[in-house]
Amino acid sequence: MVLNVPKVKFYNGYEVPIFGLGTWKSKPGEVTQAVKDAIDIGYRHIDCAHIYGNEKEVGAAIDAKIKKGVVKREDLFITSKLWNTFHSPHLVEPAVKKTLANLGLDYLDLYLIHWPFGYKEDGELFPTNPDGSVALSDVDYLDTWKAMESVLSKGFTKNIGVSNFNSEQITRILENATVKPVTNQVSKKRIKRARITHKNFQSKLQIKSLLTFIYF
């Protein structure tokens, strides 16, 4: 049985399937088959991220299904995320290019800032201070957002958004952005805060169709 997944529209008119396959914690050697199976049964939205460490395997599955004629690229909605060690504006474009190369794609459908804070950019994905605490950077996510707007304008992605932002953080972006985010992706455990955030979007800034994605 093939799923018939409904879609919803972002405020800019782009459509996104409301169900997607998450690839977080997908085991190496297994995620390629999982994505293939998901596409076969009707999934068209695949949620990825650089930090998941498996975008090459996801890309292999996408490539295989396109080559077999099961789907066309335009049938799929591929999301990925900017990791915390690439928040400096000059690192955003190389980061999305790396993701595209790993996935074997020319563009993403949605690119998100994974978290509203950056880590020190010293080569490690989880840099630490001498005391073992996380080494944070002083990059302002507003500067990161401006670089996200740039990769959007260059065609590396069709849409840009954020992930795990609270209401104050997303409101700050909305008040300063040239291109407003189409979504804030949050986990199920943050669902109450997600509802509050969405309410704030509507009441403060009249962004009636900005979506909050909930993932489990």
C-alpha positions in Angstrom: 0.0 0.0 0.0 1.4 3.4 -1.0 0.8 6.3 1.3 -1.1 9.3 0.0 0.5 12.0 2.2 -1.3 15.4 2.3 0.6 18.6 2.0 0.4 22.0 3.6 1.7 25.3 2.2 4.3 27.6 3.7 3.5 31.3 3.7 5.5 31.7 0.4 3.4 29.1 -1.5 5.8 26.2 -1.4 4.1 22.9 -0.3 5.5 20.4 2.1 4.3 16.8 2.9 3.1 16.7 6.5 4.7 13.4 7.2 8.4 12.8 6.7 11.1 10.2 7.4 13.5 11.3 10.1 17.1 10.0 9.7 18.5 10.9 13.2 20.1 7.9 14.9 19.7 5.8 11.7 22.4 3.2 11.9 25.3 3.2 9.4 24.6 0.5 6.8 20.9 0.6 7.4 19.7 4.1 6.6 20.0 3.6 2.8 17.6 0.7 2.8 15.3 2.6 5.2 15.1 5.6 2.9 14.5 3.3 -0.1 11.7 1.5 1.7 10.2 4.8 2.8 10.1 6.1 -0.7 8.6 2.9 -2.0 5.7 3.2 0.4 5.0 6.8 -0.4 7.2 9.0 1.8 8.4 12.1 -0.1 9.7 14.2 2.8 13.2 13.1 4.1 14.6 15.0 7.1 18.4 15.1 7.3 21.2 17.0 9.0 24.9 17.3 8.8 25.3 16.2 12.4 23.5 12.9 11.8 26.5 11.7 9.9 24.6 9.8 7.3 23.8 12.1 4.4 25.9 10.2 1.9 23.9 7.1 2.6 20.6 9.0 2.4 21.8 10.4 -0.9 22.6 6.9 -2.2 19.0 5.9 -1.6 17.6 9.0 -3.3 19.8 8.5 -6.3 18.8 4.8 -6.6 15.1 5.6 -6.5 15.4 8.4 -9.0 17.5 6.3 -11.4 14.9 3.5 -11.2 12.1 5.9 -12.0 10.3 5.5 -8.8 10.4 9.2 -8.2 11.7 12.4 -9.8 13.7 14.9 -7.8 10.8 17.3 -7.9 8.6 14.7 -6.2 10.8 14.8 -3.1 11.1 17.3 -0.3 14.5 17.1 1.3 15.3 19.0 4.5 18.8 19.5 6.0 20.2 21.6 8.8 23.2 23.8 9.5 25.3 22.5 12.4 26.4 24.7 15.3 30.1 24.8 14.2 29.2 26.6 11.0 27.3 29.7 12.3 29.9 32.2 11.1 28.4 33.8 8.0 31.4 32.8 5.8 30.9 29.1 6.8 27.2 28.8 5.9 27.6 28.5 2.1 30.4 25.9 2.3 28.3 24.0 4.8 25.2 23.8 2.5 27.5 22.9 -0.4 28.9 20.0 1.6 25.5 18.8 2.5 24.4 19.0 -1.2 27.5 17.1 -2.2 26.9 14.3 0.4 23.3 14.0 -0.7 24.1 14.2 -4.4 21.6 17.0 -5.0 21.7 20.3 -6.7 19.4 22.0 -4.2 17.5 21.4 -0.9 13.8 22.1 -0.4 14.4 23.3 3.1 17.6 24.4 5.0 17.3 25.1 8.8 19.6 26.6 11.4 19.7 23.5 13.7 20.1 25.3 17.0 20.0 29.0 18.0 23.6 29.0 19.3 26.9 28.4 17.7 29.9 26.3 18.9 33.5 27.3 18.5 34.7 26.5 15.0 37.9 24.5 15.8 37.2 21.5 13.6 35.4 19.4 16.2 31.6 19.0 15.9 31.2 19.1 19.7 34.1 21.3 20.9 34.7 21.5 24.6 36.4 23.8 27.1 39.2 22.5 29.4 36.6 21.8 32.1 34.6 19.7 29.7 31.7 22.1 29.1 30.6 22.9 25.5 32.7 25.6 23.9 30.3 28.2 22.6 31.0 30.8 19.9 29.9 34.5 20.1 28.3 34.4 16.6 24.9 36.1 16.7 22.3 33.9 15.0 21.0 37.1 13.2 24.3 37.1 11.3 23.9 33.4 10.6 20.4 34.1 9.3 21.6 36.8 6.9 24.0 34.1 5.4 21.0 31.7 5.2 19.2 34.4 3.2 22.2 34.5 0.9 22.3 30.7 0.2 18.5 31.0 -0.5 19.1 33.7 -3.1 21.8 31.7 -4.8 19.5 28.7 -5.2 21.1 26.2 -2.9 17.8 25.8 -1.2 14.1 26.6 -1.9 13.2 27.6 1.6 15.0 28.5 4.9 13.9 28.1 8.5 15.0 27.4 12.0 14.9 24.6 14.5 14.7 24.5 18.3 14.2 28.3 18.6 12.1 29.7 21.4 9.6 32.4 21.0 11.9 35.3 21.8 14.6 34.0 19.4 12.3 33.5 16.5 10.6 36.8 17.1 14.0 38.6 17.0 14.6 37.0 13.6 11.2 37.9 12.3 11.7 41.5 13.3 15.1 41.7 11.5 14.9 39.3 8.6 14.7 40.2 4.9 13.3 36.7 4.2 11.3 35.3 7.1 11.7 31.7 8.1 9.0 29.3 6.8 9.1 27.0 9.8 10.5 26.3 13.3 11.1 22.6 13.7 10.9 21.3 17.2 10.8 17.9 19.0 7.7 16.4 20.6 9.0 17.1 24.1 9.0 20.8 23.2 5.4 20.7 21.8 3.9 23.0 24.5 6.5 25.7 23.8 6.0 25.2 20.1 2.4 26.0 20.4 3.2 29.1 22.4 5.8 30.1 19.8 3.3 29.7 17.0 0.7 31.8 18.9 3.3 34.5 19.3 4.0 34.4 15.5 0.4 35.1 14.9 -0.3 37.7 17.5 2.8 39.8 17.3 3.7 39.7 13.7 0.6 38.4 11.8 2.5 35.6 10.1 -0.6 33.5 9.8 0.8 30.5 7.9 4.3 30.1 9.4 4.4 26.4 10.3 5.8 24.6 13.4 7.0 21.1 12.5 6.8 18.6 15.3 9.1 15.6 15.1 9.1 12.5 17.3 
